[in-house]
Amino acid sequence: MPVNLIALRTSIFTLLLALSSLTAFGQSSLLEAVAMPGDGIYTLLRRHGLNPPEHLQKFVEINKDRFGKDNGLIVGKTYTLPEGATLADNNTVTTDNTRVAAVETKTRNDVTAGPAKVAARVLEMPLFGEKYSRVEVKSSKLQGAVYYLSSGHGGPDPGAVGKYGSNDLAEDEYAYDVTIRLARVLMEHGATVYMIVQDPDDGIRDEGVLKMDRDEIVYPNRKIPLNHSARLRQRTEAVNGLYLKHKGAYQRMLAIHVDSRSESQNIDVFFYHHENSKDGEQLAKNIHQTFTNKYRRYQPNRDYSGNVTQRSSLYVIKYSHPPTVFIELGNIRNVKDQRRFVIADNRQALANWIYEGLFADYSSK
C-alpha cells in the first residue's frame, strides 16, 4: 500500500521538503521510491537512510536504463533502493499537523563535529558554531530553491589583507562570516543551501577582529590547493556536480568577496554577472535594488553608488552552471568600509539584505 508523507531532511547544508511515495518491491524486502522535483541520487539515498558513497554504485546498477541525461533522476519515475533503505518517515515528530523527519546521522561526506538533528522544526547545524547551531525553520518561503554559497579565497590564501590598528583583517575571514550568516538565514526560510567553502571550527563569530587561519576546506571535504587556478576550478566543479543532482530546480550561485583598493577609496557593495545570463543579471539587479532601498532608508543623506555590471571573464561566473552573481562587499583597506566588517551587526545586516534580494528574485519566478 503506498504511503504518502512529507519529510524534511538535511545533510550539513541541505534542507529538502519532498513528497515521497514508497512501495514494496515484488516479494523482496527492497523498497521503491518515486523521484520528486529537485531530487538527485544523493538526495534520494539520504532521505531513505542510505550513505550515498556506500550505496551509489549499487543504486546505479539496479536502476540502469532508468536515468536521464548525465545519470539524472527523472521526476515521477520509480527507482529501486538498495538493501537497507528505510521509509522516510522513521523517527518523525508531529508539530501543528506537519510531519518533520529526523535526519540521518553523520556520513563520510559530513564536515561538522556531529550529526545534524531535527526536532519541532529546529535544525541543529554544528558548522554554524555553538551559539548559532540551533536554526529555527520559520517559513517555507524558499522551499524548492537551491543556493550555492562560496566565500572568496580561504585555506592557504587569505585574500586581501587590511590594517586595522595593530591588527590584520583578512578578506577570507570576513567574506566567510557574511556567507555563513546568509546560509543560516536562507535555511530559516526553507532553502536548500550548500556552503562550498567551509571552516569546520570557526562557525558564526561576533568578534570584531576575526582570527586568521588556514583550515578552510571545499565541499564535501577537500583540501584547498595553493595554486590559484586549481582553487577556482575545485570549487566550480563542486558546484557543477551538485547542480546536476538538482536538475530542474531553481538554483543560484553566489561568490562573496571583499575588495582591496587604495586606503582612501570608500566603496559600496557591487555586483558582477555573466553577460549572457539573463537570470544572473536579474538576480544581481534584485539584490542591488534591495541595497539601494536599504541605503535610502538608513542613510538618506548620501547616495548608494554600488552597481551591477557584466564581468564574464571571472572564472566562477564563466564556468559555474547555475546563474551566478559575484559580490564585492567593500574595500578592506578603507577605514569607513572596515566598520562594515568589524561590527558583527553590520555583517549580519549584509547577510540579511542579500537574503531579501534573493527572496525577491525567487518570488518573482
Beta strands, then each sheet from edge to edge (+ up, - down):
strand 1: 3-11
strand 2: 14-24
strand 3: 31-34
strand 4: 78-80
strand 5: 93-95
strand 6: 98-100
strand 7: 118-119
strand 8: 122-124
strand 9: 134-136
strand 10: 145-151
strand 11: 161-164
strand 12: 167-170
strand 13: 192-195
strand 14: 197-198
strand 15: 217-218
strand 16: 222-223
strand 17: 250-259
strand 18: 270-273
strand 19: 308-310
strand 20: 324-331
sheet 1: 1+ 2- 3+ 4-
sheet 2: 5+ 6-
sheet 3: 7+ 8- 9+
sheet 4: 13+ 10+ 17+ 20+ 18- 19-
sheet 5: 11+ 12-
sheet 6: 14+ 15- 16+
end
